[in-house]
Amino acid sequence: MRLLYNLLTYLLLIPFAVYWLVRGIGNRNYLDRLPQRFGFGFPEFDECIWVHAVSVGEVQAAVPLIHALRARFPARKLLLTTVTPTGAARVRSALGDTVEHCYIPFEFPNAVRSFFKSTQPRAAMIMETEIWPNLYRGCGVRGIPLILVSARISPRSVPGYRRLLPLIKETLSHGIIIAAQSQADADRFLELGASSSRTQVTGNIKFDVQLDAKVKPEGEVLRSTFFGSRPVWVAASTHDGEEEQVLAAHRRLLEDHPDALLVLVPRHPERFDGVFELIESEAFNVVRRTSMQPCSPSSNVFLADTMGEVPLFFAAGDIAFVGGSLVPVGGHNLLEPAAQGLPIVTGQHLFNTQEIADEFVASGACRIVADAEELAATLSRLLSNPDEAQEIGRNGFGVLARNRGALERLMVLVEPVLEDATVA
């Protein structure tokens, strides 16, 4: 099956190149270091610890891990790879030059060999859900310890993996350590052939998120400068087909709270201009973040058309709506607004973060809505009942506090492996 898999990767080489070039026409960030996607132009190391985080959410989850690795192994170079340019932007904003960054190559065998030859990782840590047969095998045949961090497999993914079971079993057979988010995730890995002796439940290191001390005061300055004293709700990480529902909810909300302001944060930067046009077509008075102009009393919507400022907007808001959930994307990070004690509202499509969402619901730490009408009604009720809103925020912060410690458990598990791997 591996032979067929590799043949497929080569057959996809031209379509993949065309796809990436087309994406680059709409968003030039996709052309950033494009040769790395195909096995060229990687940074050269004698050795490093390699961490992979596919995009923004995984990079954010990896930040505490990176800090822990820097503290424990200060002499070792850290390489952080991503798939998406938005993930790369988050690496720059969150970690600066404390880590090296490059894009992970596509699964062409030659590209994978070039990646390992250039970067020379002594150990590899891959965040959450990424399963790459050639990269995993590349670690195995080179004796590079590989740890899957906060590893998870959604129930929806299992049938697809079962169809490739011989390949997946072989992929998971190279001495891989699986630090699973939950027992259910661990069981799914075991079902797919993972080693029971190398699979442990350590929890989700996203719960160990640490709020930058500057965020709250900077959020207060942002609010006083750009928003004033009006009620503010933040719709973060929204997707195509979701902004229409968010704007419909805001129109309905303005009937009860005419001074309410929507801070709209689309998930992908290439959509900023299109969302701006949508807002204008809906006859809202909109201010763009990049204009650096404050909202006037007649402004209805503030479009956050920048990257890396979501925590700042949460710090300037009263209520957080977490997107990717009114459309079947699977939901996004509930923990970031919870870390700021904000009341959280989200949609029903939460399969990418189901266990966290279930705990939030059971703890009274968020409100689930089905559509624009329910979203508007929930927002109106929370703005009219600050005690209820504050209780939801406290409950969310409590969920976060109860689940902290995954990073510490992870480091206890992997430190002996990393120490052996980084002996000069």
C-alpha positions as CSV (number, residue, x, y, z in Angstrom):
1,M,0.0,0.0,0.0
2,R,2.9,2.4,0.6
3,L,4.0,2.0,-3.0
4,L,0.5,3.0,-4.1
5,Y,0.5,5.9,-1.7
6,N,3.8,7.2,-3.0
7,L,2.6,6.8,-6.6
8,L,-0.5,8.9,-5.7
9,T,1.7,11.6,-4.2
10,Y,3.6,11.9,-7.5
11,L,0.4,11.9,-9.5
12,L,-0.8,14.8,-7.4
13,L,2.4,16.8,-7.9
14,I,1.2,18.9,-10.8
15,P,-2.4,19.4,-9.5
16,F,-1.0,20.4,-6.1
17,A,1.4,22.9,-7.7
18,V,-1.4,24.4,-9.8
19,Y,-3.7,24.6,-6.7
20,W,-1.0,26.4,-4.7
21,L,-0.2,28.9,-7.6
22,V,-3.9,29.6,-8.0
23,R,-4.2,30.3,-4.2
24,G,-1.2,32.6,-4.6
25,I,-3.0,34.7,-7.2
26,G,-5.6,35.6,-4.6
27,N,-3.3,35.7,-1.6
28,R,0.4,36.2,-2.3
29,N,1.3,34.8,1.1
30,Y,0.7,31.3,-0.4
31,L,3.8,32.0,-2.7
32,D,6.0,32.6,0.4
33,R,8.9,30.2,0.2
34,L,7.0,28.1,-2.3
35,P,10.0,25.8,-3.1
36,Q,9.9,24.4,0.4
37,R,6.5,22.8,-0.4
38,F,8.4,20.7,-3.0
39,G,11.6,20.0,-1.1
40,F,13.9,22.9,-1.8
41,G,15.3,25.8,0.3
42,F,15.0,24.5,3.8
43,P,17.1,26.0,6.6
44,E,20.3,24.0,7.2
45,F,21.0,22.7,10.7
46,D,23.5,20.3,12.3
47,E,20.6,19.3,14.6
48,C,17.3,20.6,16.0
49,I,14.1,19.8,17.8
50,W,11.4,19.9,15.3
51,V,7.8,20.9,16.2
52,H,5.0,20.8,13.6
53,A,1.8,22.8,13.9
54,V,-0.5,22.9,10.9
55,S,-2.1,26.4,11.3
56,V,-3.0,29.2,13.6
57,G,-4.8,27.2,16.3
58,E,-2.1,24.6,16.5
59,V,0.6,27.2,16.6
60,Q,-1.2,28.9,19.5
61,A,-1.4,25.6,21.3
62,A,2.3,25.0,20.7
63,V,3.5,28.3,22.2
64,P,3.6,27.0,25.8
65,L,5.4,23.9,24.6
66,I,8.0,26.0,22.7
67,H,8.6,28.0,25.9
68,A,9.0,24.8,27.9
69,L,11.5,23.4,25.4
70,R,13.5,26.6,25.3
71,A,13.7,26.5,29.1
72,R,14.7,22.9,29.2
73,F,17.0,22.7,26.2
74,P,18.4,26.3,25.8
75,A,21.3,25.2,23.6
76,R,19.1,23.4,21.0
77,K,17.7,25.0,17.9
78,L,14.0,24.8,17.6
79,L,12.3,24.4,14.2
80,L,8.6,25.1,13.9
81,T,6.9,24.1,10.7
82,T,3.4,25.0,9.5
83,V,1.3,24.2,6.5
84,T,-0.6,27.6,6.2
85,P,0.8,31.1,5.7
86,T,-1.5,32.3,8.5
87,G,0.2,29.8,10.8
88,A,3.6,31.2,9.7
89,A,2.3,34.7,10.5
90,R,1.3,33.5,14.0
91,V,4.7,32.0,14.5
92,R,6.3,35.4,13.8
93,S,3.9,37.4,16.0
94,A,4.0,35.0,19.0
95,L,7.6,33.7,18.9
96,G,9.6,36.1,16.8
97,D,13.1,34.9,16.2
98,T,13.2,32.5,19.1
99,V,12.5,29.7,16.7
100,E,13.3,29.0,13.1
101,H,10.3,28.5,10.8
102,C,9.8,26.8,7.5
103,Y,6.9,25.2,5.6
104,I,6.5,21.5,5.8
105,P,7.0,19.7,2.5
106,F,4.2,17.9,0.8
107,E,4.4,14.1,1.0
108,F,6.5,13.5,-2.1
109,P,9.3,11.1,-1.0
110,N,12.0,13.2,-2.5
111,A,10.8,16.3,-0.7
112,V,10.6,14.5,2.6
113,R,14.2,13.2,2.2
114,S,15.4,16.7,1.4
115,F,13.6,18.1,4.5
116,F,15.4,15.6,6.8
117,K,18.7,16.0,5.1
118,S,18.6,19.8,5.6
119,T,17.1,20.1,9.0
120,Q,18.6,17.1,10.8
121,P,16.0,16.8,13.6
122,R,17.1,14.9,16.7
123,A,13.5,14.7,17.9
124,A,10.1,15.5,16.4
125,M,6.8,16.7,18.0
126,I,3.7,16.9,15.9
127,M,0.6,18.7,17.2
128,E,-2.9,17.2,17.3
129,T,-4.2,15.5,14.2
130,E,-1.5,15.5,11.6
131,I,-0.8,12.0,10.2
132,W,1.8,12.0,7.4
133,P,2.9,8.4,6.4
134,N,6.2,9.5,4.7
135,L,7.2,12.0,7.3
136,Y,6.5,9.5,10.1
137,R,8.4,6.8,8.3
138,G,11.2,9.3,7.7
139,C,11.5,9.7,11.5
140,G,11.4,5.9,12.0
141,V,14.1,4.9,9.6
142,R,16.4,7.6,10.9
143,G,15.8,6.7,14.5
144,I,14.3,10.1,15.3
145,P,11.9,9.9,18.3
146,L,8.4,11.2,17.3
147,I,5.8,12.3,19.8
148,L,2.3,13.2,18.8
149,V,1.3,16.0,21.2
150,S,-2.3,16.5,22.3
151,A,-3.1,13.8,19.8
152,R,-6.6,13.4,18.7
153,I,-8.7,11.6,16.1
154,S,-12.3,12.7,15.6
155,P,-14.9,9.9,15.3
156,R,-15.7,11.3,11.8
157,S,-12.1,10.5,10.7
158,V,-12.0,6.9,11.8
159,P,-13.9,5.3,8.9
160,G,-11.5,7.0,6.4
161,Y,-8.5,5.8,8.3
162,R,-9.9,2.3,8.4
163,R,-10.0,2.2,4.6
164,L,-6.2,2.8,4.7
165,L,-5.6,0.6,7.8
166,P,-2.5,-1.3,6.5
167,L,-0.8,2.0,5.7
168,I,-2.0,3.7,8.9
169,K,-0.8,0.7,11.1
170,E,2.6,0.8,9.4
171,T,2.7,4.6,9.9
172,L,2.1,4.3,13.6
173,S,4.6,1.4,14.0
174,H,7.9,3.4,14.2
175,G,8.1,3.7,18.0
176,I,5.8,6.7,18.0
177,I,4.8,8.1,21.4
178,I,1.2,9.2,21.4
179,A,0.2,11.7,24.1
180,A,-3.5,11.7,23.6
181,Q,-6.0,14.4,24.6
182,S,-8.5,12.0,26.0
183,Q,-9.1,8.3,26.6
184,A,-11.5,8.3,23.7
185,D,-8.7,9.6,21.4
186,A,-6.3,7.1,22.8
187,D,-8.7,4.2,22.1
188,R,-9.1,5.4,18.5
189,F,-5.4,5.4,18.0
190,L,-5.2,1.9,19.5
191,E,-7.9,0.8,17.2
192,L,-5.8,2.0,14.3
193,G,-2.7,0.0,15.4
194,A,-0.9,2.2,17.8
195,S,1.3,0.6,20.5
196,S,-0.5,0.4,23.9
197,S,2.8,0.7,25.7
198,R,3.5,4.0,23.9
199,T,0.0,5.5,24.1
200,Q,-0.9,7.6,27.1
201,V,-3.5,10.2,28.0
202,T,-1.8,13.5,28.9
203,G,-4.7,16.0,28.1
204,N,-4.9,19.0,25.8
205,I,-2.1,21.5,26.2
206,K,-4.4,24.2,24.8
207,F,-5.8,24.4,28.3
208,D,-2.3,25.6,29.4
209,V,-2.7,28.8,27.4
210,Q,-1.1,31.7,29.2
211,L,-2.6,35.2,28.5
212,D,0.0,37.8,27.8
213,A,0.1,40.3,30.6
214,K,-0.1,43.1,28.0
215,V,-3.3,41.9,26.4
216,K,-5.8,43.2,28.9
217,P,-4.4,46.8,29.3
218,E,-3.9,47.0,25.5
219,G,-7.5,45.8,25.0
220,E,-8.8,48.5,27.3
221,V,-6.8,51.1,25.3
222,L,-8.2,49.8,22.0
223,R,-11.7,49.9,23.4
224,S,-11.5,53.4,24.7
225,T,-9.8,54.7,21.6
226,F,-11.8,52.9,18.9
227,F,-15.1,51.7,20.4
228,G,-16.0,54.0,23.3
229,S,-18.4,52.9,26.0
230,R,-20.9,51.0,23.8
231,P,-21.6,47.3,24.1
232,V,-19.2,45.2,22.0
233,W,-19.5,41.6,20.8
234,V,-16.7,39.9,18.9
235,A,-17.4,37.3,16.2
236,A,-14.1,35.6,15.7
237,S,-12.8,33.1,13.1
238,T,-15.8,33.3,10.9
239,H,-16.1,31.5,7.5
240,D,-17.8,31.9,4.2
241,G,-21.5,31.5,4.7
242,E,-21.2,32.5,8.3
243,E,-20.7,36.2,8.1
244,E,-24.1,36.5,6.5
245,Q,-25.7,34.9,9.5
246,V,-23.6,37.0,11.9
247,L,-24.6,40.2,10.1
248,A,-28.3,39.1,10.2
249,A,-28.0,38.5,13.9
250,H,-26.4,41.9,14.4
251,R,-29.2,43.6,12.5
252,R,-31.7,42.0,14.8
253,L,-29.6,42.8,17.9
254,L,-29.6,46.5,17.0
255,E,-33.4,46.6,17.4
256,D,-32.9,45.9,21.1
257,H,-29.5,47.4,21.6
258,P,-29.1,50.2,19.0
259,D,-25.6,51.2,20.2
260,A,-24.2,47.7,19.9
261,L,-21.0,47.2,17.9
262,L,-19.9,44.1,16.1
263,V,-16.2,43.3,15.8
264,L,-16.0,40.9,12.9
265,V,-12.9,38.8,12.6
266,P,-12.8,36.6,9.4
267,R,-10.7,33.4,9.8
268,H,-8.7,33.8,6.5
269,P,-7.0,37.1,5.4
270,E,-7.6,36.5,1.7
271,R,-11.3,37.0,2.5
272,F,-11.0,40.4,4.2
273,D,-11.8,42.4,1.2
274,G,-14.8,40.2,0.2
275,V,-16.2,40.4,3.7
276,F,-15.8,44.2,3.7
277,E,-17.8,44.3,0.5
278,L,-20.5,42.0,2.0
279,I,-20.8,44.3,5.0
280,E,-21.2,47.3,2.8
281,S,-23.7,45.5,0.6
282,E,-25.8,44.9,3.8
283,A,-25.9,48.7,4.4
284,F,-23.9,48.6,7.6
285,N,-21.6,51.5,8.5
286,V,-18.2,49.7,8.7
287,V,-14.8,50.7,9.9
288,R,-11.7,48.7,8.9
289,R,-9.0,48.0,11.5
290,T,-6.3,48.8,9.0
291,S,-7.8,52.3,8.5
292,M,-6.8,53.1,12.1
293,Q,-9.9,55.2,12.4
294,P,-12.1,55.1,15.5
295,C,-15.7,54.1,15.2
296,S,-18.2,56.9,15.1
297,P,-21.6,56.7,16.9
298,S,-23.1,55.6,13.6
299,S,-20.6,52.8,13.0
300,N,-22.3,49.4,13.2
301,V,-19.4,47.0,12.4
302,F,-15.7,47.0,13.0
303,L,-13.9,44.7,10.5
304,A,-10.7,43.2,12.0
305,D,-8.7,42.9,8.9
306,T,-5.4,42.1,10.5
307,M,-3.7,38.9,11.7
308,G,-2.7,37.9,15.3
309,E,-5.0,40.4,17.1
310,V,-7.9,38.1,18.2
311,P,-6.8,38.1,21.9
312,L,-6.7,41.9,21.7
313,F,-10.2,42.1,20.3
314,F,-11.5,39.7,22.9
315,A,-9.9,41.9,25.6
316,A,-11.9,44.9,24.1
317,G,-15.2,43.0,24.0
318,D,-18.1,42.0,26.2
319,I,-19.2,38.8,24.5
320,A,-17.3,36.3,22.3
321,F,-18.9,34.4,19.4
322,V,-16.6,31.6,18.2
323,G,-17.0,30.9,14.5
324,G,-16.7,27.9,12.2
325,S,-19.7,26.7,14.1
326,L,-22.8,28.1,12.3
327,V,-21.5,26.4,9.1
328,P,-20.1,22.8,9.1
329,V,-16.4,23.7,9.6
330,G,-16.3,22.1,13.0
331,G,-15.7,25.0,15.4
332,H,-12.7,26.8,16.7
333,N,-10.9,27.6,19.9
334,L,-13.2,28.2,22.9
335,L,-10.3,28.4,25.3
336,E,-8.9,31.7,24.1
337,P,-12.0,33.8,25.1
338,A,-12.4,31.6,28.2
339,A,-9.0,32.6,29.4
340,Q,-10.2,36.2,29.4
341,G,-13.4,35.3,31.4
342,L,-15.7,36.3,28.5
343,P,-19.2,34.8,28.0
344,I,-19.0,32.5,25.0
345,V,-21.6,31.8,22.3
346,T,-21.0,29.3,19.5
347,G,-22.9,27.4,16.9
348,Q,-23.8,23.7,16.7
349,H,-21.1,22.5,14.3
350,L,-18.4,21.6,16.9
351,F,-17.1,18.2,15.8
352,N,-13.4,19.4,15.6
353,T,-13.6,20.4,19.3
354,Q,-16.4,18.3,20.5
355,E,-15.1,17.1,23.9
356,I,-14.0,20.6,24.9
357,A,-17.4,21.9,23.8
358,D,-19.3,19.2,25.7
359,E,-17.4,20.1,28.9
360,F,-18.2,23.8,28.3
361,V,-21.9,23.1,27.8
362,A,-22.0,20.8,30.9
363,S,-20.3,23.5,33.0
364,G,-22.6,26.3,31.8
365,A,-19.6,27.9,30.2
366,C,-21.1,28.7,26.8
367,R,-24.4,29.0,24.9
368,I,-25.1,27.0,21.8
369,V,-27.2,28.6,19.0
370,A,-28.5,27.1,15.8
371,D,-29.0,30.1,13.6
372,A,-28.9,33.9,13.3
373,E,-32.2,34.3,15.1
374,E,-31.0,32.3,18.1
375,L,-27.7,34.1,18.0
376,A,-29.4,37.5,18.1
377,A,-31.7,36.5,21.0
378,T,-28.9,35.1,23.0
379,L,-26.7,38.2,22.5
380,S,-29.6,40.5,23.5
381,R,-30.3,38.5,26.6
382,L,-26.7,38.5,27.7
383,L,-26.3,42.2,27.1
384,S,-29.5,42.8,29.1
385,N,-28.4,40.5,31.9
386,P,-24.8,41.2,32.9
387,D,-25.0,38.8,35.9
388,E,-25.8,35.9,33.6
389,A,-23.0,36.9,31.2
390,Q,-20.5,37.1,34.0
391,E,-21.5,33.7,35.4
392,I,-20.9,32.1,32.0
393,G,-17.5,33.8,31.8
394,R,-16.6,32.6,35.3
395,N,-17.7,29.1,34.4
396,G,-15.5,29.1,31.3
397,F,-12.5,30.3,33.3
398,G,-13.2,27.5,35.7
399,V,-13.2,24.9,32.9
400,L,-9.8,26.2,31.9
401,A,-8.4,26.1,35.4
402,R,-9.6,22.5,36.1
403,N,-7.9,21.2,33.0
404,R,-4.5,22.8,33.2
405,G,-1.5,20.6,33.7
406,A,-1.4,18.8,30.3
407,L,1.9,20.5,29.4
408,E,3.5,19.3,32.7
409,R,2.3,15.8,32.1
410,L,3.6,15.9,28.6
411,M,7.0,17.1,29.6
412,V,7.3,14.3,32.3
413,L,6.5,11.8,29.5
414,V,8.8,13.1,26.8
415,E,11.8,14.7,28.7
416,P,13.7,11.5,29.0
417,V,13.2,10.8,25.3
418,L,14.3,14.4,24.3
419,E,17.3,14.2,26.7
420,D,18.5,11.0,25.0
421,A,17.8,12.4,21.5
422,T,19.7,15.7,22.1
423,V,22.9,14.3,23.5
424,A,25.6,15.7,21.4
